[in-house]
């Protein structure tokens, strides 16, 4: 079961003025569950996003990037689960465009005003006829308060739907930020199989909206790993409907931008952590904090060496304080001039290693006590600068292998 992650409550997910959602069962791969979502946007809404950096990126990623570049004004997003439309060649591109064309016909807009997204099995043809047949059902259920259904419609191997809302006040105007995400396996950064959609009713200029979603991604989805595999389909989209009544935010140095950026990043961090908590087969949520580095990049480099190590992750699953595995990961992280004698390693408050080896005060029963918890912090103090980075990961259990061994069957 997910680690300290409860299902969303529909009444706690706040509508965002100018954003409407409709989901239906299109029978793309699964039976008796919603697997097709349309997000319809008001005229004038702006959209920005970051995408996977996997060179084998999926067809909908290619098409979505193209359509965003057209600057025609995005009117809708369409998301299908059960099929990634990745590794499908030119036919996959045409199928993504056919999906956009079908929805554009229902909305009386241009094909380039639709953004397509897919998630699921790679290298299988997209059943585009089922998607086209399901779109009218999405339109019939369109509503501003359908975030709960939307969160469920984009799930694949997720056990729990992921959705959250926040509100902030700017110049006596209440701004709403609501987001949903899916992801459980094939999770590793370089976004710029996880999808995220965050919407606000604020008005934000296009350049600042892109800056805002990039910053949010770097603080959230680019700080998680479940298994070290970067998906072909990753996308995080930020929508600004402009319906709150606040003047457009155009200054990155303004208080308005700072407040909204903080709210969007908070939602993104919550969603990113929820993905790790729902990692395939996860039993433990692990925070990896690296501090005292020369720059953030080297802190992340060391943090990810720990967070994606199968040996480290399996030790945490077993609550086995075989903590030399963490030292080994630090050592092979690729920081050539690292002084291992200056490093201190902690599990929560327990000092495990210093001066290049086991700390004199360390007792194995203390390490095992911490490792039995379902939430654990690993802290590495490098003592070579003032930079730091925080990442989130989970353990590897028997269930991870079971889930992925039978994913297509």
N, C-alpha and C positions, 0 to 999 in steps of 0.2 A: 504494500500500500504506500501511497505517497507520504513523504516525511513532513508531518505537521502542516499539511495543506488541506484545507476544507473546501468543499465545492462552493461556487459562488451562489449568492442569494439574489434572485431576479430583482427584488425590490431595492437592493442596494446598488444596482447598476444604473447610473443616471443617464437619461437621454441627452444627446448633444444636438442642439437646434441645428437644423439643416442637414442632418445625417439620418438616413432611413435604412432599415435592414430587413431583409426577408430571406428565410431559409426553408428548404424543402428536401424531401427524399427523392433523389434522382436515380438511385440504384446503380451508382457508378461502380461500386465494388461491394458495398455493405448493404445488408437488408435491415429494415426496421430502424433506421437512424438517418438523421439529416446529414446530407453530404454535399449540399450545394448552397452557397450563400451569395446574395447580391447586396452590396452597399451602394445605395443611391445618394448622390450629393446634390445639394442645392446649386443653383446657378451662382457662379463666382467663387465657389469653394476652391481652395488651393490644396495641392497634394505634393508631398516630397517624400523621398524614400532612399534607403540604402539596400543593397542587394548582395547576395553571395559573391565571393571572389573565386569560387570554384570555376576553373576554366571550362569544365564540362557543364556549364550552367544550363538550366532547363529552358525549354522553348518559351514558356510564359514570362520568364525573366527577361529574355531577349526582347520580346514584344512589349512588355511593360516599360522597359527602358526606352524603347523607340517612341512609344506613345507619350511618355512624360516629356521627351525632348521636343515634341511637336508644339507644345505650348498652346494647345487648342482649348484647354480648360477641361479637366477630368470631370465626368458626370457620374461614373459608377465604377465599382470594383466588383469582380466576380471571382469566387474562390471555389474550387472543387477539391474534394478529398478522394482518397482511394487510388489515385493515379497521378504520378508526378509530371507526366508529359516531359520527361527528361531522357536523354539518350534516344530520342525519336527522330533525329535528323530533320530534313526539310519538311516532311509530313507533319511533324510536331509543330513546327512554326505555322504551317497552314491551318492546323487544327486550332491553335491558340487564336489565330486571326478569325477563323470561322466562329469561334465562341464570342469574340468581341462583336463581330458583325451581327450575330443573332440577337445579342442584348441591345446593341445600338438600334436595331429595328424596332424593338419594343419601347425604347425610350425616345425615339425620333431624334437621334443625335449621330455624330460621326463615329465610325469605328475606332478612330484614334482617340476618342474621348473615353474609352473603356480600358481599364487595366485588368489583365487576367492573372490569376495565381492558381497554382496546382500543388498538391502534395500527396504522397503515397508511393506506390511501387515505381521504380525506375525501369526504363527500357521496355515499356509496354505501350501500345497505341492508345491514345486518348479516345474514349467512347464519346466523341463529340456529339453524336446524335442524341445520346441520353441527356447530355448537358443542355442542348438546345431545347429538348422536350421538357426539361425541368424548369427552365427560366420563367415561363408564365406562372408557375406555382410560387416561385420566389416573389414575383411582383404582386401576386394576390395577397401575400402575407406581409407586405411592406409596412413597417411601423418604426417610430422613433424609439420605442421602448423594447426592442427585440434583441438587445445585446446578449441576454442569457441564451437564447436560441442560437444566436450567431456564434457564441463561444463554443457551443456543442457541435455546430455544423462543421467546424474546421478541424476537429480532432481526428487523429489516426490511432496510434497506439497509446495516446494519452489515457490515463485512468480518470483524471479530474479535469474538468474544463477550467480555463484560466481567464479571469476577467476581474477588473477592478476600476473604481472611479475615485476621483479626487476633485475637490473644488477649492479655488483660491479667490481672493478678493483683490481687485486692482482698481484703484480710483473709484471705490464704492460700487464697482460692477463685479458680479459673481461670474467667474469663468469656470466651466466644467471641462474636465479631462477624463475620458473613458477609454479603456483599452482592453483588447483581447489578444490572446496568443495561443499557438499550439506548438507542441514540441515535447519529445520525451526521449528519443534516440536520434542518432546521427546529429549530435549537437557539439559544435566547436566553432570558435569565432572565425572571423574573416568575412564579415558581412560588409561587408563594406567597411533533419527535415523539420526549419523553424519558420513560422510565419507570425508576424505581429502587426496589429492595426490599432493605432491610437488616434483619437479624434478630439478636437477642442472646438468650442464655439468662438474662440478669439479670432481676430483678423490679424494675419501675419504676412508680411511681404514674402515673396517667393524665395529670395536669397536667404532671409533669416529663417524661414521654415526649413530649408535644407540644412542650414547650420544647426538648427535646433534638433533635428532628427539624427544628424550625424553625432552630435555631442551625446544625445541620449543613448544611442547605440554603443558608443565607446565606453559609456559608464555602466552599461547593463549587459546587453546581448553579446558584446565583445569581451565580456569578463566571465563567461561561463563555459564549462565543458562537461559533457556527460561521458563521451567515449572517444573524443579526439577526431571524429569524422566530420568534416565540413560538408554540409548538404549542398546539393545541386540547386536547391529551390529557395534558399533563405531570402526573406524580404521583411523589412520593417518599414511600414508606411505611416506617415503622419499627415492627418487631414486637419485643415483649419477652415471652418465653415464661414467665419466672419459674422455670425448671427447674434453675438452677445451684446452688440451696441457699443462696444469700446472702439475708439479710433484704431486704425491699423498700426501695428507695431512695426516700425521701420528702423529703429536704432538699437543696435546690439549692446550699447552701453546703458540703455535705459533701465529703470527699475521695473518697468512692465515686462521687458524681455526676460530679466533675471528671474522674476517671480514665476512666469509661465515656463521658462526653461526648467526651473527646479521642479515644478509640478509634473511636467512631461517626463523628466528623468526619473522622478519618484515612481510614476506608473510603470515606466520601462523596467526599472530595477525590480519592482515587485513581480512583474510578469516573467522576467528572466530568472529570478530565483524560483518562481513557481515551476518553471520548466525543469530546473535541476531537482527540486523536491519531488517531481513526478518523473524523474529519470527512469528509464526502463529497468525495473527490478530494484530500484534504489531503496535502501533501508536507512541511509544516513546522509545528512546534509552537512557538507564540509566547507568551511570558509578557509581560504588560503591567503594569508596576509604576509606580504614581503615588504619589509621596511629597511630604511638605511641604505638605499641604493643610490648609485650615481645619477640615474634617470629612471623614469617610469618604465621605459622599454625593457631595461634589464631586470627590473622587478617582475614584470609580467613574464619575461622569458623564464626566469627561475620558477615563478608560480605555476606556469603551465607545465613545466617539466614534472613537477610534483603532481599536479591535478589530473594529468592525463596518464600517469603511470599505472599500468594494470597491476603491477606488484604492490604499489602503495594502496590502490583502491581495493584490492582483494584482502589485504591485511586489515583494512578498516572494516570490511564486511565481517571478518572473523573476529573482530575485537582483539587482534593479535598485535601486541606492541613490538613488532619487528621493524623498529623505527630506523634502522640503518638503511632501509629502502628509501626513506626520505632524503638522507644524506647523499645516497648514490644519485638520486634524481637531481639534487642541487649541483652535484659535481659534474654531471654530464649535460647540464643545461646550456653550455657553450659560452660561459663567461671566462675567458682564458686567463685573466689576471686576478681571479677570485682568491682571496686569502681565506682559506677554510678555517684557519686558526682564530679568525676574528668573528666567526659566525656563531650565533646562538639560536637554538631551535627550541620552540615551546609547543606543547599540546595544552591548549587553554592556558592555565596559569603554571603548569608544570614545566620546569626547565629540564629539557631532555639532553641537550648536547651543547658543549662549549669547548674552546681550546682544541678543536679538531677531534673530539671524541665524546664519550658519555660524560655528562655532568656528574660531579662527585655526589651531589645531593639527590640524583635521580634514583627512584625505586620503581621497579617494573610494575608493582601493584598500583602505583599512581598512574602510570601510562595506561594500564589496562582499565582502570576506573574511568578515565576520560574516554577511552575508545569504546566503552560500552554505551555511551550516550548516543542519542540519535542526532544531536547537533554538536559539532566539534570545530574548534578553530586551530589551525596550524599556523604558527607565526615564525617567520624566519627573519632574524635581525642581522643584516649584512655588515653594518658599521663601516660603510664606505661613502656615505652621502646622506642627503636629506629627502630623497624621493621614496615613494611607496606605491603599492598597488594591491588591490583586493580582488580576488577571484572566488568563484563558487563552483563546487563540483559535488559529486556523490560517490558512493562506493560501487563496486562491481559485485553483483550477487549471482547465484545460480540462475535466477529468473532472467537476467539480461541475456544469457546465452540461449535460454529456452525461447524467449520472445523473438530474438533475431534469427534463430535457426529455423523457425517455422513461420516467418513473417509472410511468405507468399502462399502458404498452404492453409 
